[in-house]
Amino acid sequence: MAAPRDGFEAVEAEGSAGCRGSSGMEVVLPSDPAVPAPLCPHGPTLLFVKVTQGKEETRRFYACSACRDRKDCNFFQWEDEKLSGARLAAREAHNRRCQPPLSRRQCVDRYLKFIELPLTQRKFCQRCQQLLLPDDWGQHSEHQVLGDVSITQLRRPSQLLYPLENKKTNAQYLFADRSCQFLVDLLSALGFRRVLCVGTPRYSQFYMEDSFCHYNMFNHHFFDGKTALEVCRAFLQEDKGEGIIMVTDPPFGGLVEPLAITFRKLIAMWKEGQSQDDSHKELPIFWIFPYFFESRICQFFPSFRMLDYQVDYDNHALYKHGKTGRKQSPVRIFTNIPPNKIILPTEEGYRFCSLCQRYVSLENQHCEHCNSCTSKDGRKWNHCFLCKKCVKPSWIHCSICNHCAVPDHSCEGPKDGCFICGELDHKRSTCPNIATSKRANKAVGKQKQRKSNKMKMETTKGQSMNHTSATRRKKRRERAHQYLGS
């Protein structure tokens, strides 16, 4: 979303924390929180563990929080690995080399010089995606350069920048005009005066220091240190935190858990400016993400509700209407603002359900058995009396699996969902039975260890007895030879 200059702060999200959960990787809390995580070019790394069918490997490792492809950031370190001073020095040097060529201060100085230029001298290199000062022209003489850059264009950087489309690192998809206008109108109608935009990559050269922070949303890392953190804190706490909303559109490949941890830290920063009487209040949030992450998001933020509004993107092959996109976009808005306060456009096919007290899509029919408008994807869902819930219209109840699924599914067991209890609405890391499972696994592990130790003892004892018997036999033979020889 290209945000107006007044009342908006942009916070850049560095890359996309990889979808490691789909390949059996989970983020875990460090064994000792007091020990800082090692750094890669994208800030503090995250601790991961490989999980296979619900069982964790014993050795955990640190990897980049922002890139899921080792080609983009090849950082790897075992949790218990000890590095030499030479390797640590080489890593620090590598991290420095990978930082942006211009600091925030340099970007601000260039921007101030740029806006002072006459219109005819304001140029933008489309190849290098950079605002050009007169001294830079010679280096870009053979590049495609846009001239006469207006202040209006500078206020909408998304119209100047080409979006990066590396799905594993810098997935930058722009809201369709329809969705963008809806969001802007909605924020205005709800009375918000300031917006904290979390996830606005490469805007550094278009904003002043009090309006932009270079930030990694997967580890709450401010690249410009405490100065940038205080800028964000001041923005959140201005006017005692009134009239502000956080809008975030994270990469869809990002893991929900590190995002939720980061957002909680931003919420805590906002709460610092609240009085004791307002301690019950929450920082209003719009989290834009696919609907199939609903259970995960609501586990971390129980007050969040998913709106039926379908968010479209201009430059995404799937998340938009049209011949190349889906009939229904799977992208939704998750928010802690009461849904009955959010009016969805009736001209786009949304209607108000008086029973649910919220706007829903036209085909999302109210189920009298569930007492809710149950559809998640915009289609009419059907109630399954065996599952005791509504399911997608294409699903059928499987007597072998004992739940509804697509007709051609495999009955070998759940490939997604929770490895512990088998439910599909949550992952292993948030299973309510995880404590019981861990105790059981621990007990089994101890039993196996005792059995292994017993076998070792028996083996050692047997070897010892065999050695003793052999020694006795040898002595008897020696005495027999002595007797016969005499």
NORPEKA-V74785 format. One record per residue. RES is the residue in three letters. PSI is psi in whole degrees, 0 to 359 (NA if undefined). D_CENTER is the distance of its C-alpha to the mean C-alpha in Angstrom with 1 decimal. Layout:
RES & PSI & D_CENTER
RES & PSI & D_CENTER
//
This chain:
MET & 126 & 18.9
ALA & 111 & 21.8
ALA & 141 & 22.5
PRO & 152 & 26.0
ARG & 314 & 26.9
ASP & 125 & 28.3
GLY & 12 & 26.0
PHE & 139 & 22.7
GLU & 135 & 20.6
ALA & 133 & 18.1
VAL & 119 & 15.2
GLU & 135 & 13.8
ALA & 123 & 10.3
GLU & 103 & 11.1
GLY & 200 & 10.0
SER & 119 & 6.9
ALA & 126 & 5.7
GLY & 157 & 7.8
CYS & 61 & 8.1
ARG & 338 & 10.3
GLY & 327 & 10.6
SER & 340 & 12.8
SER & 18 & 15.0
GLY & 21 & 15.6
MET & 140 & 13.3
GLU & 146 & 11.9
VAL & 136 & 10.7
VAL & 157 & 13.9
LEU & 142 & 15.5
PRO & 153 & 18.1
SER & 322 & 21.7
ASP & 100 & 22.9
PRO & 338 & 20.6
ALA & 340 & 23.4
VAL & 118 & 23.0
PRO & 147 & 20.5
ALA & 148 & 18.1
PRO & 156 & 19.5
LEU & 142 & 18.6
CYS & 181 & 17.7
PRO & 343 & 18.0
HIS & 17 & 14.5
GLY & 198 & 15.3
PRO & 136 & 15.0
THR & 170 & 13.7
LEU & 152 & 11.9
LEU & 128 & 14.1
PHE & 159 & 13.8
VAL & 143 & 16.4
LYS & 133 & 17.6
VAL & 127 & 18.4
THR & 115 & 21.2
GLN & 45 & 22.5
GLY & 355 & 21.3
LYS & 128 & 22.8
GLU & 142 & 21.1
GLU & 154 & 22.7
THR & 335 & 24.4
ARG & 124 & 23.1
ARG & 162 & 19.7
PHE & 156 & 18.4
TYR & 139 & 16.4
ALA & 169 & 14.3
CYS & 139 & 12.6
SER & 339 & 9.1
ALA & 330 & 9.0
CYS & 131 & 11.0
ARG & 357 & 11.2
ASP & 124 & 14.8
ARG & 340 & 17.4
LYS & 331 & 19.4
ASP & 325 & 17.2
CYS & 112 & 16.8
ASN & 21 & 19.0
PHE & 133 & 18.4
PHE & 132 & 19.3
GLN & 129 & 21.0
TRP & 147 & 22.1
GLU & 322 & 21.6
ASP & 12 & 25.4
GLU & 136 & 26.3
LYS & 126 & 28.7
LEU & 147 & 28.9
SER & 163 & 32.1
GLY & 324 & 32.6
ALA & 318 & 33.1
ARG & 322 & 29.7
LEU & 320 & 28.0
ALA & 320 & 30.0
ALA & 323 & 29.1
ARG & 315 & 25.3
GLU & 319 & 25.8
ALA & 319 & 27.8
HIS & 318 & 25.3
ASN & 320 & 22.5
ARG & 320 & 25.0
ARG & 332 & 25.9
CYS & 358 & 22.4
GLN & 158 & 22.0
PRO & 147 & 22.8
PRO & 332 & 26.6
LEU & 136 & 27.0
SER & 170 & 26.1
ARG & 321 & 25.2
ARG & 318 & 28.8
GLN & 322 & 30.1
CYS & 318 & 27.9
VAL & 316 & 29.3
ASP & 318 & 32.9
ARG & 320 & 32.6
TYR & 317 & 31.4
LEU & 320 & 34.3
LYS & 323 & 36.7
PHE & 314 & 35.4
ILE & 343 & 35.9
GLU & 346 & 39.4
LEU & 150 & 40.4
PRO & 156 & 42.5
LEU & 321 & 40.7
THR & 343 & 42.5
GLN & 1 & 41.0
ARG & 109 & 37.3
LYS & 151 & 35.8
PHE & 124 & 32.3
CYS & 115 & 31.8
GLN & 334 & 29.9
ARG & 315 & 29.7
CYS & 353 & 28.4
GLN & 51 & 26.5
GLN & 139 & 28.4
LEU & 135 & 30.7
LEU & 134 & 34.1
LEU & 160 & 36.8
PRO & 325 & 40.4
ASP & 343 & 40.4
ASP & 348 & 37.5
TRP & 319 & 39.3
GLY & 324 & 41.2
GLN & 344 & 38.2
HIS & 20 & 36.8
SER & 331 & 40.2
GLU & 6 & 39.4
HIS & 164 & 35.9
GLN & 113 & 35.2
VAL & 133 & 35.4
LEU & 129 & 35.0
GLY & 173 & 37.7
ASP & 50 & 38.5
VAL & 120 & 34.9
SER & 165 & 35.3
ILE & 325 & 33.8
THR & 319 & 32.4
GLN & 322 & 30.5
LEU & 329 & 29.3
ARG & 350 & 27.9
ARG & 74 & 25.8
PRO & 332 & 24.2
SER & 337 & 22.4
GLN & 346 & 25.9
LEU & 321 & 26.8
LEU & 141 & 23.8
TYR & 127 & 23.1
PRO & 136 & 19.5
LEU & 144 & 18.0
GLU & 31 & 17.0
ASN & 103 & 15.8
LYS & 335 & 13.1
LYS & 351 & 12.0
THR & 302 & 12.0
ASN & 75 & 12.9
ALA & 104 & 12.5
GLN & 100 & 14.3
TYR & 134 & 15.6
LEU & 137 & 18.0
PHE & 142 & 18.9
ALA & 154 & 22.3
ASP & 322 & 25.1
ARG & 312 & 25.5
SER & 321 & 22.0
CYS & 314 & 22.1
GLN & 322 & 25.5
PHE & 314 & 24.6
LEU & 315 & 21.8
VAL & 315 & 24.2
ASP & 321 & 27.0
LEU & 315 & 25.1
LEU & 320 & 24.0
SER & 317 & 27.6
ALA & 328 & 29.0
LEU & 355 & 27.0
GLY & 17 & 28.5
PHE & 135 & 25.6
ARG & 338 & 26.9
ARG & 143 & 24.0
VAL & 126 & 20.4
LEU & 105 & 17.6
CYS & 111 & 15.5
VAL & 104 & 12.0
GLY & 61 & 11.3
THR & 73 & 14.8
PRO & 148 & 15.2
ARG & 25 & 18.7
TYR & 5 & 20.4
SER & 322 & 21.8
GLN & 359 & 25.3
PHE & 357 & 25.7
TYR & 151 & 25.1
MET & 169 & 27.1
GLU & 332 & 25.9
ASP & 5 & 25.8
SER & 358 & 23.5
PHE & 139 & 20.8
CYS & 132 & 18.7
HIS & 116 & 17.1
TYR & 145 & 13.8
ASN & 113 & 10.7
MET & 353 & 7.9
PHE & 352 & 6.2
ASN & 12 & 9.7
HIS & 47 & 11.6
HIS & 122 & 14.0
PHE & 117 & 16.7
PHE & 335 & 18.4
ASP & 20 & 21.7
GLY & 208 & 21.8
LYS & 327 & 23.4
THR & 313 & 24.9
ALA & 321 & 21.7
LEU & 318 & 20.4
GLU & 329 & 23.7
VAL & 315 & 23.4
CYS & 317 & 20.2
ARG & 315 & 21.9
ALA & 321 & 25.0
PHE & 318 & 23.4
LEU & 325 & 21.7
GLN & 1 & 25.0
GLU & 141 & 27.4
ASP & 37 & 29.9
LYS & 31 & 28.8
GLY & 9 & 25.4
GLU & 149 & 27.1
GLY & 20 & 26.2
ILE & 146 & 22.6
ILE & 146 & 19.5
MET & 126 & 15.8
VAL & 125 & 14.5
THR & 139 & 10.9
ASP & 70 & 10.0
PRO & 159 & 6.6
PRO & 136 & 6.9
PHE & 344 & 7.3
GLY & 355 & 6.8
GLY & 144 & 3.1
LEU & 137 & 3.5
VAL & 321 & 4.4
GLU & 307 & 6.6
PRO & 327 & 5.8
LEU & 314 & 4.5
ALA & 320 & 7.7
ILE & 317 & 9.6
THR & 314 & 9.4
PHE & 326 & 10.4
ARG & 325 & 13.1
LYS & 322 & 14.4
LEU & 322 & 14.8
ILE & 317 & 16.5
ALA & 323 & 18.7
MET & 319 & 19.7
TRP & 320 & 20.8
LYS & 336 & 22.7
GLU & 333 & 24.7
GLY & 3 & 26.6
GLN & 149 & 27.5
SER & 168 & 30.9
GLN & 327 & 31.6
ASP & 337 & 32.7
ASP & 17 & 29.3
SER & 340 & 27.3
HIS & 347 & 26.5
LYS & 156 & 24.8
GLU & 148 & 21.1
LEU & 119 & 19.3
PRO & 137 & 19.1
ILE & 139 & 15.6
PHE & 113 & 14.8
TRP & 115 & 11.2
ILE & 117 & 11.5
PHE & 160 & 9.9
PRO & 149 & 12.0
TYR & 335 & 14.4
PHE & 0 & 13.9
PHE & 10 & 10.8
GLU & 311 & 13.4
SER & 322 & 14.4
ARG & 315 & 11.1
ILE & 317 & 10.5
CYS & 339 & 14.2
GLN & 324 & 14.4
PHE & 329 & 12.5
PHE & 85 & 14.3
PRO & 337 & 17.6
SER & 354 & 19.0
PHE & 144 & 16.6
ARG & 149 & 18.3
MET & 127 & 17.4
LEU & 155 & 19.7
ASP & 349 & 21.5
TYR & 131 & 21.3
GLN & 116 & 20.1
VAL & 130 & 18.3
ASP & 154 & 19.6
TYR & 144 & 18.9
ASP & 319 & 21.9
ASN & 29 & 20.8
HIS & 130 & 18.8
ALA & 333 & 21.1
LEU & 322 & 19.7
TYR & 56 & 18.2
LYS & 160 & 21.5
HIS & 160 & 25.0
GLY & 183 & 27.9
LYS & 324 & 29.4
THR & 352 & 26.4
GLY & 190 & 23.8
ARG & 158 & 23.4
LYS & 325 & 25.8
GLN & 124 & 23.1
SER & 136 & 19.7
PRO & 1 & 16.9
VAL & 132 & 14.8
ARG & 176 & 15.4
ILE & 122 & 15.3
PHE & 132 & 14.3
THR & 155 & 16.4
ASN & 6 & 18.5
ILE & 132 & 21.5
PRO & 128 & 24.1
PRO & 333 & 24.1
ASN & 350 & 27.9
LYS & 354 & 27.5
ILE & 114 & 25.6
ILE & 121 & 28.0
LEU & 148 & 26.8
PRO & 119 & 29.2
THR & 332 & 31.9
GLU & 345 & 32.9
GLU & 8 & 29.7
GLY & 21 & 30.6
TYR & 148 & 29.2
ARG & 161 & 31.5
PHE & 126 & 31.7
CYS & 115 & 32.1
SER & 335 & 34.5
LEU & 318 & 33.8
CYS & 344 & 30.0
GLN & 47 & 30.5
ARG & 161 & 27.8
TYR & 138 & 27.6
VAL & 165 & 26.7
SER & 159 & 27.1
LEU & 320 & 30.7
GLU & 357 & 30.5
ASN & 92 & 28.5
GLN & 146 & 31.6
HIS & 129 & 32.0
CYS & 122 & 32.6
GLU & 337 & 35.5
HIS & 319 & 34.6
CYS & 345 & 31.0
ASN & 46 & 32.1
SER & 156 & 29.0
CYS & 106 & 28.0
THR & 344 & 25.8
SER & 141 & 24.6
LYS & 334 & 20.9
ASP & 9 & 21.5
GLY & 343 & 24.5
ARG & 167 & 27.2
LYS & 123 & 29.7
TRP & 157 & 28.7
ASN & 144 & 31.5
HIS & 130 & 32.2
CYS & 118 & 32.7
PHE & 339 & 35.2
LEU & 319 & 34.5
CYS & 343 & 30.8
LYS & 40 & 31.6
LYS & 166 & 28.9
CYS & 146 & 28.3
VAL & 169 & 26.8
LYS & 148 & 26.3
PRO & 338 & 29.7
SER & 354 & 29.5
TRP & 152 & 29.0
ILE & 157 & 32.0
HIS & 127 & 32.6
CYS & 121 & 33.0
SER & 337 & 35.7
ILE & 312 & 34.6
CYS & 340 & 30.9
ASN & 32 & 32.0
HIS & 167 & 29.3
CYS & 145 & 28.7
ALA & 176 & 27.1
VAL & 150 & 27.7
PRO & 324 & 31.4
ASP & 27 & 30.9
HIS & 163 & 28.4
SER & 136 & 29.1
CYS & 18 & 30.6
GLU & 347 & 29.9
GLY & 165 & 27.2
PRO & 127 & 23.6
LYS & 338 & 21.4
ASP & 181 & 18.3
GLY & 212 & 17.7
CYS & 129 & 19.0
PHE & 340 & 21.2
ILE & 305 & 23.1
CYS & 350 & 24.4
GLY & 353 & 23.7
GLU & 149 & 22.2
LEU & 353 & 19.8
ASP & 4 & 18.1
HIS & 168 & 16.0
LYS & 171 & 14.9
ARG & 322 & 17.0
SER & 339 & 15.1
THR & 19 & 15.8
CYS & 133 & 19.2
PRO & 343 & 22.0
ASN & 10 & 24.2
ILE & 325 & 22.3
ALA & 316 & 24.7
THR & 318 & 27.6
SER & 318 & 26.3
LYS & 320 & 25.8
ARG & 319 & 29.3
ALA & 315 & 30.7
ASN & 322 & 29.1
LYS & 318 & 30.4
ALA & 317 & 33.8
VAL & 318 & 33.9
GLY & 318 & 32.9
LYS & 320 & 35.7
GLN & 317 & 38.1
LYS & 321 & 37.4
GLN & 317 & 37.9
ARG & 318 & 41.1
LYS & 318 & 42.3
SER & 317 & 41.5
ASN & 321 & 43.3
LYS & 318 & 46.2
MET & 320 & 46.5
LYS & 318 & 46.4
MET & 318 & 49.1
GLU & 321 & 51.2
THR & 314 & 50.9
THR & 317 & 51.9
LYS & 317 & 54.7
GLY & 318 & 55.9
GLN & 322 & 55.9
SER & 317 & 57.7
MET & 318 & 60.3
ASN & 320 & 60.8
HIS & 319 & 61.4
THR & 316 & 63.9
SER & 318 & 65.7
ALA & 321 & 66.0
THR & 318 & 67.4
ARG & 317 & 69.9
ARG & 322 & 71.0
LYS & 318 & 71.4
LYS & 323 & 73.6
ARG & 320 & 75.7
ARG & 319 & 76.2
GLU & 318 & 77.3
ARG & 323 & 79.8
ALA & 318 & 81.1
HIS & 320 & 81.7
GLN & 319 & 83.5
TYR & 313 & 85.7
LEU & 324 & 86.5
GLY & 332 & 87.2
SER & NA & 89.5
//
